[in-house]
Structure formats: C-alpha cells, structure tokens
Amino acid sequence: MSFIESQDKLAARNAIILAAAQAVCGSVAPITISTAGLVGFYLLGDDKTWATLPAAGFNIGVALGAYPAAKLMQIVGRRLGFMVGAATDMVGALLAMFALFQGSFVLFVVGLVLIGSGGSFVQQYRFAAADQASDKFRPKAISWVLMGGLFAGIIGPQTVIGLVNYFEPVKFAGAYMGAAVLLVVTIIILLFLRFAVPMKRNKDAAPEDTGRPLREIIAQPKFLVALLCGTSSFALMTFVMTGAPLAMQFCGFSVNESTLGIQWHVIAMYGPSFFTGMLIVRFGVLKIIAAGLVILCLSALVALNGITLWHFWLELILLGVGWNFGFIGATTLLTETYRPEEKNKAQGANDMILFSTVALASLFAGTTLNLYGWNMLNMVIFPISTLCFIALIWLARKENMRKAA
C-alpha cells in the first residue's frame, strides 16, 4: 500500500467516526436553532425585539471559541480537543435547562453562549477529516463528515418534539436535558478517533516552523474569496433560518410545524453531502460555490411569493441546499490556501471571522423581522450573493491568467 493510500485509509476511518459524532453532537445545533428564538419570545415581556438574542448568543459562542479551539487542539491534539468541546456543550445545555426552570432570560443566553463555544470544536470536524487526506480525497472527506449532519437534522428536531413538554409547565427544558444526554454519547464516539502522531522533536532542535505570517495567508486572493463566500453562505442561511421560527409563529403556525421546518432545513443542509464532494471534483469548486449562491437566491424568491406552510418549508429546504454547496465549496477552496504547519492558525482565523459575522446575522434577524418584516429578511440575500458572484468571477479570471502565464 502506498503512502497516499495509507493516508487516505486513515482519513476515511476518521471521517466516518467524525460523521457519527457530527450526527449526535451536531444535533445540539438544531435543538438550539429551533427553540432559541421561541424561548426568547416566551421569556421576554411585551417587547420581543431581542427574542433572537439567545440564538445570537449561540453563534457568539462559536465565534469566541473558534480561535481558542484551534489553539487548544494544536497543543492537546484533535481527539482530546473535540472531547473538551463536547463537555463544554454539555455544561451549556444543563445551564440552559436550569435557566428555563428559573425563568431567567439572561442565564439562558449564557447557557447558549457556552453551547456555541463547544460548537466551535464541531466546526473543526471538517478540517480534521481533511488534514491527512490527499488532494483528491479531501473534498470527499469533508462531505462525509458533513453528511453526519443529515442525521443530526432528524435527531435534533425529534428530540425537541419528543421532550419539549417533558417538564411541563416548564416548556423546552426537556429538550436541553436531551441535548446533554446526546453529548455524553458524543464523547464516547470520539474515543475511537486515531490521528497520525508526528515525530517528536529533539529538545535542542530549532523552534517548530509555523509557516507564513497569518496576514500573508489571509492576503491571498483564494483565501479572501473562500472567506467571503463561506461567510456569506453561512451568515445568509443563519439570518433567514433564525427568523423563520418566529415568522412562522407570527403567521399562526405551531411549535411542531416550525420545528419540522427546521428539521427539513437541516436535512437539506447536509443531505447533498452524499454527492457534493464528487461534484466539486468533477465540475470544480468555484462552479459549485456559484451554484450554492443561485439556490440561496431561489430560496428568497420562494419566500417572497407567499407565507403558507409550504412556502416556509420549501424556502428552508432550498436555503439548506444552497448553504451546503456554498459552504462545502468554500471550505474546500480554503484548504488549498495553507500549508500543513499553517493549518491551525488559518482555520482558526477563518472560523473566528466567519462565526463573528454569523453571530451578528442571528442577532439582527429578530430586529429586522420586527422592524421591517419577513420579506426584508429574505431580500438581503440578493445584494450579498451578487458580491460573491463578482468575487468568484474575479478569482476565476485570475486563476486562468496564472495558468496561461
């Protein structure tokens, strides 16, 4: 067996384990997404402007944890780092449950910040799968891991539906108890991860090479476009998705109907992962990112044409598929911009910027919905997608000129 084949075999094994962890641990995100805005709505008084603050707290936690998570894993390794993340998630879930019993909006937000901090480790799953894969297998490894999200999209919402009234009359507390149990299972799954151990350095050896300065890595055109498209795809999806359960509530739909909408949305986010990697290999990463942006625009057009249950659900499904193409494509493009010794700082910087933007998107979703309505929430997709299209065309021309030179 050649070195590359051996490398890909280990990468495939880890990708399968990380996909299983993504299915279980990743289900905490849909639990949070489908309940956070509604909990905010119930806990707040007459002014519902900040109803999406708990959802923003989750994304703020992801943003704050992104760089520390990357640095911690650089010191203790991927496996232990991922287990620390799951444990942090569990503490946050238990705190959120306690906050619901206390009726404390502030404490609930703090709990979701902790869940988001643990979730920042989950965002590194895709990079961990790609680290030891060959160039050809890398898009598939990323897709395999995100494929686990397909099952998370079922486990999370069904946990909410099954346990939402478990501690009646304290609504939603049961869902966060279920999240804590799922995180215990995640820690057990992560025990099976195996990563190639680098050779130990002599204590008298020169300091380890960490590659180029971060500013030089970020300044690359390919990095900037990957960051722009990945951040835009994720932020636009979050902006609309965070507001959707509240918009459905305003339109008279039940908690179960809005939760099922989120379930179909999350399934659509991860379902295409079965073939997204193959599409990237066949058609090229830039075309797949562009296809994702087109589908995001189609989702907005659906939303602008009606407010029936099927309009909401169809838009959420298209929103998920568009995110999948845009985000997996951008992640694959990003992995082409750094060397192995630069991975932690490049990935950490990317996720810190990405999730800071996502946090702002979720924070302002509620305000935008309250002040300007559901249509405005969706219209924001068009100008930002246009900017990404321009960036992709610019990068494609630049790459063609480089190859022709």
Phi, psi and omega per residue, in radians:
M1 nan 2.256 -3.139
S2 -1.241 2.892 -3.136
F3 -1.058 -0.741 -3.118
I4 -1.136 -0.708 3.117
E5 -1.115 -0.744 3.104
S6 -1.110 -0.701 3.120
Q7 -1.087 -0.809 -3.118
D8 -1.220 -0.532 3.100
K9 -1.126 -0.776 3.096
L10 -1.158 -0.711 3.120
A11 -1.095 -0.688 3.134
A12 -1.158 -0.730 3.113
R13 -1.055 -0.829 3.137
N14 -1.145 -0.637 3.135
A15 -1.091 -0.678 3.125
I16 -1.164 -0.759 3.120
I17 -1.145 -0.746 3.122
L18 -1.162 -0.562 3.063
A19 -1.127 -0.703 3.097
A20 -1.132 -0.748 3.100
A21 -1.121 -0.677 3.099
Q22 -1.088 -0.671 -3.132
A23 -1.103 -0.678 -3.076
V24 -1.548 -0.987 -3.128
C25 -1.184 -0.634 3.135
G26 -1.132 -0.319 3.141
S27 -1.236 -0.296 3.109
V28 -1.140 -0.607 3.131
A29 -1.095 -0.849 3.075
P30 -1.119 -0.550 3.051
I31 -1.054 -0.802 -3.133
T32 -1.177 -0.813 -3.087
I33 -1.063 -0.750 -3.046
S34 -1.358 -0.282 -3.082
T35 -1.993 -0.467 -2.968
A36 -1.000 -0.866 -3.130
G37 -1.143 -0.657 -3.141
L38 -1.221 -0.678 3.067
V39 -1.084 -0.779 3.084
G40 -1.017 -0.703 3.132
F41 -1.089 -0.734 -3.096
Y42 -1.334 -0.617 -3.074
L43 -1.402 -0.464 -3.134
L44 -1.385 2.859 3.114
G45 -1.433 -2.361 -3.080
D46 -1.240 -0.577 -3.113
D47 -1.504 1.933 -3.094
K48 -1.726 0.243 -3.060
T49 -0.974 -0.658 -3.068
W50 -1.754 0.451 -3.122
A51 -1.079 -0.500 -3.132
T52 -1.602 0.135 3.101
L53 -1.048 -0.693 3.073
P54 -1.034 -0.729 3.094
A55 -1.111 -0.678 3.080
A56 -1.133 -0.650 3.099
G57 -1.023 -0.716 3.085
F58 -1.021 -0.852 -3.105
N59 -1.249 -0.550 3.039
I60 -1.103 -0.707 3.094
G61 -1.063 -0.733 3.104
V62 -1.087 -0.763 -3.125
A63 -1.132 -0.785 -3.120
L64 -1.169 -0.552 -3.089
G65 -1.522 -0.226 -2.998
A66 -1.017 -0.939 -3.079
Y67 -1.269 -0.782 3.065
P68 -1.014 -0.631 3.120
A69 -1.093 -0.771 3.130
A70 -1.119 -0.727 -3.134
K71 -1.190 -0.701 3.127
L72 -1.078 -0.743 -3.125
M73 -1.225 -0.435 3.048
Q74 -1.148 -0.536 -3.098
I75 -1.555 -0.840 -3.004
V76 -1.798 -0.140 -3.135
G77 1.691 2.858 -3.070
R78 -1.131 -0.834 -2.995
R79 -1.089 -0.923 -3.138
L80 -1.109 -0.671 3.110
G81 -1.054 -0.785 3.130
F82 -1.113 -0.602 3.120
M83 -1.217 -0.648 3.050
V84 -1.077 -0.724 3.114
G85 -1.067 -0.786 3.129
A86 -1.108 -0.670 3.112
A87 -1.143 -0.691 3.092
T88 -1.106 -0.750 3.061
D89 -0.970 -0.777 -3.079
M90 -1.121 -0.758 3.089
V91 -1.051 -0.746 3.122
G92 -1.100 -0.715 3.135
A93 -1.116 -0.739 3.131
L94 -1.172 -0.652 3.104
L95 -1.161 -0.708 3.103
A96 -1.092 -0.718 3.097
M97 -1.086 -0.789 3.110
F98 -1.055 -0.715 -3.141
A99 -1.071 -0.653 3.123
L100 -1.160 -0.658 3.074
F101 -1.148 -0.575 3.135
Q102 -1.484 -0.213 -3.084
G103 1.174 0.525 -3.070
S104 -1.759 1.952 3.107
F105 -1.140 -0.763 -3.096
V106 -1.109 -0.802 -3.134
L107 -1.133 -0.602 3.094
F108 -1.126 -0.731 3.098
V109 -1.069 -0.744 3.125
V110 -1.069 -0.738 3.103
G111 -1.037 -0.704 -3.132
L112 -1.284 -0.504 3.023
V113 -1.099 -0.729 3.097
L114 -1.130 -0.741 3.097
I115 -1.059 -0.713 3.101
G116 -1.130 -0.668 3.123
S117 -1.079 -0.741 3.055
G118 -1.160 -0.597 3.128
G119 -1.148 -0.381 3.116
S120 -1.125 -0.493 3.070
F121 -1.229 -0.646 3.122
V122 -1.080 -0.613 3.128
Q123 -1.142 -0.323 3.116
Q124 -1.493 -0.149 3.133
Y125 -0.955 -0.755 -3.058
R126 -1.129 -0.640 3.113
F127 -1.250 -0.662 3.141
A128 -1.073 -0.664 3.113
A129 -1.184 -0.566 -3.073
A130 -1.468 -0.394 -2.999
D131 -0.911 -0.813 -3.023
Q132 -1.855 0.180 -3.136
A133 -1.533 2.672 3.046
S134 -1.258 2.914 -3.126
D135 -1.006 -0.656 -3.103
K136 -1.262 -0.646 -3.071
F137 -1.502 -0.309 -3.012
R138 -0.982 -0.853 3.125
P139 -1.048 -0.621 3.134
K140 -1.206 -0.697 3.130
A141 -1.075 -0.754 3.108
I142 -1.091 -0.772 3.135
S143 -1.099 -0.715 3.141
W144 -1.039 -0.771 -3.129
V145 -1.121 -0.830 -3.126
L146 -1.175 -0.338 3.072
M147 -1.060 -0.537 3.096
G148 -1.039 -0.460 3.113
G149 -1.116 -0.405 3.078
L150 -1.034 -0.772 3.136
F151 -1.307 -0.565 3.058
A152 -1.066 -0.596 3.133
G153 -1.180 -0.325 3.063
I154 -1.667 -0.813 -3.079
I155 -1.082 -0.808 -3.083
G156 -1.062 -1.060 -3.136
P157 -1.053 -0.635 3.118
Q158 -1.192 -0.534 3.028
T159 -1.110 -0.735 3.111
V160 -1.105 -0.876 -3.100
I161 -1.065 -0.707 -3.091
G162 -1.322 -0.519 -3.011
L163 -2.056 0.049 -3.057
V164 -0.997 -0.603 -3.110
N165 -1.917 0.320 -3.055
Y166 -1.050 -0.667 -3.137
F167 -1.840 0.544 3.122
E168 -0.764 2.293 0.231
P169 -1.593 0.169 3.117
V170 -1.479 1.659 -3.056
K171 -1.196 2.481 3.037
F172 1.371 -0.255 -3.105
A173 -1.072 -0.656 3.135
G174 -1.075 -0.592 3.140
A175 -1.095 -0.676 -3.121
Y176 -1.358 -0.468 2.973
M177 -1.126 -0.751 3.084
G178 -1.055 -0.680 3.112
A179 -1.070 -0.731 -3.138
A180 -1.084 -0.705 3.119
V181 -1.130 -0.743 3.127
L182 -1.063 -0.575 -3.116
L183 -1.285 -0.509 3.018
V184 -1.112 -0.744 3.101
V185 -1.080 -0.685 3.134
T186 -1.034 -0.790 -3.127
I187 -1.040 -0.685 3.114
I188 -1.122 -0.758 3.127
I189 -1.073 -0.736 -3.077
L190 -1.151 -0.353 3.104
L191 -1.061 -0.391 -3.064
F192 -1.529 -0.041 3.122
L193 -1.182 2.504 3.053
R194 -2.397 2.181 3.078
F195 -2.079 2.567 3.101
A196 -1.047 2.294 -3.108
V197 -1.561 2.131 3.127
P198 -1.171 2.682 3.131
M199 -1.113 2.463 3.130
K200 -1.261 2.433 -3.132
R201 -1.553 2.582 3.038
N202 -1.161 2.405 -3.082
K203 -1.102 -0.373 3.128
D204 -1.619 0.015 -3.106
A205 -1.238 2.853 3.100
A206 -1.126 2.684 3.120
P207 -0.928 2.541 -3.108
E208 -1.069 2.369 3.119
D209 -1.289 2.138 3.124
T210 -1.809 0.194 3.055
G211 1.432 -2.773 -3.088
R212 -1.234 2.752 3.040
P213 -1.059 2.600 -3.091
L214 -1.007 -0.691 -3.108
R215 -1.099 -0.568 3.115
E216 -1.244 -0.647 3.101
I217 -1.148 -0.828 -3.108
I218 -1.125 -0.567 -3.070
A219 -1.226 -0.195 3.127
Q220 -1.132 2.368 3.123
P221 -0.949 -0.719 -3.113
K222 -1.138 -0.694 3.106
F223 -1.119 -0.795 -3.092
L224 -1.088 -0.729 3.140
V225 -1.211 -0.710 3.096
A226 -1.072 -0.752 3.135
L227 -1.129 -0.782 -3.137
L228 -1.086 -0.843 -3.071
C229 -1.254 -0.694 3.103
G230 -1.149 -0.781 3.134
T231 -1.141 -0.754 -3.127
S232 -1.136 -0.779 3.134
S233 -1.042 -0.783 -3.090
F234 -1.251 -0.764 -3.088
A235 -1.170 -0.741 3.126
L236 -1.125 -0.758 3.108
M237 -1.053 -0.792 -3.114
T238 -1.156 -0.704 -3.118
F239 -1.003 -0.838 -3.117
V240 -1.333 -0.759 -3.096
M241 -1.093 -0.684 -3.136
T242 -1.132 -0.663 -3.135
G243 -1.391 -0.360 -3.033
A244 -1.041 -0.863 3.132
P245 -1.029 -0.658 3.102
L246 -1.195 -0.735 3.115
A247 -1.072 -0.702 3.111
M248 -1.165 -0.623 3.069
Q249 -1.097 -0.772 3.130
F250 -1.101 -0.519 -3.122
C251 -1.529 0.081 3.030
G252 1.614 0.174 3.139
F253 -1.487 2.694 -3.055
S254 -1.407 2.942 3.085
V255 -1.058 -0.737 3.138
N256 -1.096 -0.685 3.141
E257 -1.172 -0.713 3.120
S258 -1.228 -0.631 3.115
T259 -1.161 -0.699 3.085
L260 -1.137 -0.602 3.061
G261 -1.057 -0.756 3.091
I262 -1.156 -0.625 3.103
Q263 -1.058 -0.858 3.122
W264 -1.104 -0.608 3.114
H265 -1.105 -0.839 -3.102
V266 -1.178 -0.664 3.065
I267 -1.049 -0.728 3.126
A268 -1.200 -0.502 3.099
M269 -1.119 -0.694 -2.990
Y270 -1.907 -0.360 -3.126
G271 -0.969 -0.778 3.140
P272 -1.110 -0.193 -3.133
S273 -1.064 -0.310 3.064
F274 -1.044 -0.514 -3.078
F275 -2.297 -0.058 -3.110
T276 -1.037 -0.753 3.132
G277 -1.039 -0.738 3.129
M278 -1.151 -0.654 3.110
L279 -1.134 -0.662 3.114
I280 -1.119 -0.759 3.126
V281 -1.086 -0.696 -3.055
R282 -1.382 -0.793 -2.997
F283 -1.824 -0.242 -3.117
G284 1.749 2.564 -3.011
V285 -1.188 -0.646 -3.088
L286 -1.145 -0.671 3.128
K287 -1.164 -0.636 -3.137
I288 -1.224 -0.698 3.062
I289 -1.061 -0.780 3.133
A290 -1.076 -0.705 3.112
A291 -1.075 -0.694 3.103
G292 -1.069 -0.720 3.123
L293 -1.148 -0.670 3.093
V294 -1.078 -0.743 -3.115
I295 -1.193 -0.621 3.050
L296 -1.055 -0.723 3.105
C297 -1.137 -0.685 3.090
L298 -1.090 -0.648 3.120
S299 -1.085 -0.697 3.121
A300 -1.144 -0.674 3.117
L301 -1.094 -0.675 3.092
V302 -1.080 -0.807 -3.118
A303 -1.094 -0.618 -3.101
L304 -1.325 -0.119 -3.086
N305 -1.870 0.164 3.075
G306 2.861 2.858 -3.128
I307 -2.248 0.536 3.005
T308 -1.325 2.949 3.128
L309 -1.028 -0.681 -3.112
W310 -1.230 -0.541 3.047
H311 -1.116 -0.789 3.128
F312 -1.088 -0.844 -3.078
W313 -1.150 -0.748 -3.139
L314 -1.130 -0.707 3.113
E315 -1.099 -0.744 -3.129
L316 -1.127 -0.605 3.092
I317 -1.158 -0.849 3.123
L318 -1.106 -0.653 3.107
L319 -1.047 -0.702 3.125
G320 -1.186 -0.765 3.137
V321 -1.130 -0.744 3.120
G322 -1.069 -0.733 3.079
W323 -1.051 -0.762 -3.092
N324 -1.011 -0.900 -3.128
F325 -1.119 -0.793 -3.093
G326 -1.167 -0.751 -3.037
F327 -1.362 -0.784 3.105
I328 -1.124 -0.696 3.096
G329 -1.070 -0.805 -3.126
A330 -1.156 -0.661 3.104
T331 -1.109 -0.760 3.110
T332 -1.088 -0.754 3.118
L333 -1.084 -0.707 -3.131
L334 -1.078 -0.678 -3.096
T335 -1.140 -0.213 3.120
E336 -1.536 -0.001 -2.982
T337 -1.872 -0.058 -3.101
Y338 -2.385 2.745 3.089
R339 -1.549 2.867 -3.116
P340 -0.934 -0.716 -3.102
E341 -1.279 -0.189 -3.116
E342 -1.772 -0.035 -2.924
K343 -1.055 -0.751 -3.032
N344 -1.134 -0.797 -3.115
K345 -1.269 -0.609 3.122
A346 -1.189 -0.805 3.137
Q347 -1.155 -0.722 -3.140
G348 -1.115 -0.754 3.132
A349 -1.130 -0.745 3.113
N350 -1.030 -0.856 -3.075
D351 -1.229 -0.565 3.109
M352 -1.132 -0.786 3.117
I353 -1.167 -0.786 -3.103
L354 -1.034 -0.901 -3.032
F355 -1.392 -0.332 2.962
S356 -1.138 -0.736 3.105
T357 -1.173 -0.725 3.112
V358 -1.084 -0.690 3.116
A359 -1.071 -0.760 3.097
L360 -1.100 -0.681 3.132
A361 -1.080 -0.780 -3.133
S362 -1.228 -0.586 3.125
L363 -1.120 -0.763 -3.062
F364 -1.529 -0.078 3.109
A365 -1.076 -0.803 -3.129
G366 -1.137 -0.746 3.124
T367 -1.095 -0.794 3.126
T368 -1.082 -0.759 3.135
L369 -1.082 -0.760 -3.111
N370 -1.218 -0.679 -3.053
L371 -1.533 -0.639 -2.983
Y372 -2.119 -0.227 3.063
G373 1.666 2.978 -3.072
W374 -1.111 -0.655 -3.121
N375 -1.093 -0.746 -3.139
M376 -1.127 -0.625 3.112
L377 -0.993 -0.632 -3.103
N378 -1.513 -0.533 -3.104
M379 -1.159 -0.406 3.118
V380 -1.051 -0.446 -3.113
I381 -1.029 -0.665 -2.983
F382 -1.149 -0.903 -3.102
P383 -1.158 -0.641 -3.119
I384 -1.220 -0.692 3.081
S385 -1.100 -0.675 3.104
T386 -1.056 -0.737 3.105
L387 -1.069 -0.709 3.125
C388 -1.159 -0.688 3.100
F389 -1.045 -0.758 3.134
I390 -1.072 -0.756 3.139
A391 -1.114 -0.705 3.132
L392 -1.137 -0.733 3.110
I393 -1.106 -0.741 3.120
W394 -1.056 -0.801 -3.124
L395 -1.169 -0.694 -3.141
A396 -1.076 -0.756 3.115
R397 -1.139 -0.691 -3.139
K398 -1.132 -0.723 3.125
E399 -1.159 -0.707 3.114
N400 -1.113 -0.705 3.106
M401 -1.137 -0.671 3.123
R402 -1.143 -0.713 -3.139
K403 -1.217 -0.570 -3.122
A404 -1.324 -0.405 -3.083
A405 -1.202 nan nan
